[in-house]
Amino acid sequence: MQIKWLQTFVVTARCENFRQASEQLFLTQPAVTKHIQRLEEVIHTTLFHRTSNRVTLTAAGKRFYTFANDLLAEYEAGMEAFESWKQGYEQKLVIAVAPQIASSLLPTWLAQFMAENPTIEVITNIVSSYDVGQEVSSGRADLGLARILPIQPSIEALHIHEEPMLLTSKKRQGDWDEERVMQKDRIMTHNHPHCSDAFLQQLKHAYPLVRTMPVNQIEVTKRFIEAGLGSAYLPYSMIQEMNEVMTIPAQAISPPISTTYLLTKVSTVEVEKFIQFLMEGRK
């Protein structure tokens, strides 16, 4: 029995069509048919009911599908671990991280952590702050870095960083204060968990005629500001890397504070090392 036969079987079972399976596997349709035939010969069992344009699993095929999925998962996990070992890694740490953190704070943190822990393979998954908790809760990530507290009761949240958010505009001539920016510019909102509906109400209360523009990606917000398309409240760490911009002192608006939380569910050696690293860096 060959691994490629199992892979072909699993994909064909999902597609219920030899042609579609061949396209997903980048094989010819006769090759897919041959793999299934060889597998059926080895286990002495018919796995599919065949009709003119589709295939469906037999009772035996359904039972074997579970076995094949489990076997492939173990094979892929084993190969992944072996590849990591060949590269000198002995441990793995999967981090689910919000985009705002990944593009500002995380690069500096990871550069130092990976230099101090060369045998730990670090994998980052970039997801919305709202989804970080679910990634950790489901076990797809060992820890998470988010701007908001998780809703999952099984997740522990550690407050590890905070910084001011400043009204940021394209650099221009003349005197620009908060009131003038609110009158002249579009204010981009919803690019950060702390700049959503509640903050929008504060803006509208202080400046009823303010024009707003929802932009749900913070990197896009930065580019829009640099292009002169509007202004927005951004975390201080993200403003530092921008070009030709200025920050506006607060007047009627109380700027939000950008917080960063470290989320965990299961304590592992790798997770504890990362937490210790961050805590020592804050001392």
PAVOTI-808671 format. One line per 2 residues: for each residue x negated, y negated, z of C-alpha. Coordinates in steps of 0.5 Angstrom, whole numbers, plus 500, padded with zeros to 3 digits. Example, Ala and Ser with C-alpha at 12.3 -4.5 7.8 and 13.67 -1.06 7.14 Angstrom:
<atoms>
475:509:516; 473:502:514
</atoms>
This chain:
<atoms>
500:500:500; 497:493:498
498:486:501; 500:483:494
506:489:494; 509:486:500
508:479:498; 512:480:492
517:484:495; 519:479:500
519:473:495; 523:478:491
528:479:497; 529:472:498
530:470:491; 534:476:489
532:475:482; 525:478:478
524:472:474; 525:467:480
520:471:484; 515:471:478
515:464:478; 514:463:485
508:468:485; 505:466:479
506:473:476; 509:475:470
516:479:471; 513:486:469
508:485:474; 513:483:479
517:489:477; 511:494:477
509:491:484; 516:493:487
516:500:483; 509:502:486
512:500:493; 518:504:492
514:510:490; 509:509:496
515:509:501; 519:514:497
525:509:498; 529:505:493
529:498:496; 533:494:491
540:495:488; 539:492:481
544:489:476; 543:485:469
541:479:472; 540:480:480
537:484:485; 540:485:492
537:489:498; 539:496:500
540:498:507; 533:501:507
531:495:504; 534:490:509
530:494:514; 524:494:511
524:487:510; 523:485:517
517:490:517; 514:487:511
515:480:514; 512:482:521
506:485:517; 505:479:513
505:474:519; 500:478:522
496:479:516; 496:471:515
495:470:522; 489:474:522
486:472:516; 487:465:518
483:466:525; 478:470:521
477:464:516; 476:459:523
471:464:526; 467:464:519
467:456:520; 464:456:527
471:455:531; 473:459:537
479:456:539; 485:452:535
489:446:537; 495:444:533
497:437:535; 504:434:532
503:426:532; 507:420:530
505:417:524; 504:410:527
499:414:532; 496:418:527
494:412:523; 491:407:529
489:411:535; 488:418:533
482:417:529; 478:415:534
480:420:539; 479:426:535
472:423:532; 470:423:539
474:430:542; 471:434:536
464:432:537; 464:434:544
468:440:542; 465:443:536
468:450:537; 475:448:537
479:447:530; 484:441:531
490:441:526; 494:435:526
502:435:523; 504:428:522
512:428:524; 517:422:526
516:421:533; 523:423:534
521:430:532; 515:431:536
518:434:542; 521:439:537
515:441:534; 512:442:541
518:445:544; 518:450:538
511:452:539; 509:450:532
505:445:536; 500:446:542
501:438:544; 505:432:541
503:425:541; 509:420:540
512:413:542; 518:416:545
520:420:551; 522:427:548
530:429:549; 528:437:550
528:438:558; 522:443:558
517:438:555; 513:435:560
511:427:558; 505:424:560
504:416:559; 497:415:556
497:409:553; 501:402:552
499:396:548; 503:389:546
507:389:539; 506:382:536
509:378:531; 505:379:525
505:375:518; 501:374:512
496:368:513; 498:361:511
497:354:511; 500:350:516
503:351:523; 507:357:524
511:358:530; 516:364:532
522:359:530; 519:357:523
517:365:522; 524:367:524
527:361:519; 523:362:513
521:370:513; 525:376:513
523:380:519; 522:388:518
525:392:523; 526:400:524
519:401:523; 517:403:530
522:406:535; 521:400:539
524:396:534; 530:399:532
538:397:534; 537:394:541
531:390:539; 535:387:533
540:385:537; 535:381:541
533:378:535; 540:376:533
542:373:539; 536:369:539
536:367:532; 543:368:529
541:366:522; 535:371:522
534:375:516; 532:382:517
530:388:512; 529:395:515
523:399:513; 522:405:516
515:407:515; 510:403:518
504:403:513; 509:400:508
511:395:513; 503:393:513
503:393:506; 509:388:505
506:383:510; 500:383:507
504:382:500; 508:376:503
514:380:503; 516:378:510
514:379:518; 514:384:523
512:386:530; 506:391:530
502:394:535; 496:391:537
491:397:534; 495:397:527
494:389:526; 486:390:527
485:393:521; 490:389:516
487:383:512; 489:376:511
494:376:517; 496:372:523
499:373:529; 505:369:532
505:367:540; 512:369:543
517:364:545; 524:366:545
523:373:544; 520:378:549
516:383:544; 516:390:546
511:394:549; 508:400:544
508:406:549; 504:413:547
506:419:550; 502:426:550
508:432:550; 506:439:552
510:445:554; 505:451:555
498:449:558; 492:452:554
485:451:555; 485:447:549
491:443:551; 487:442:558
481:440:555; 484:434:550
488:432:556; 482:431:561
478:428:555; 484:423:554
484:421:562; 476:421:562
477:416:557; 482:411:560
477:411:567
</atoms>
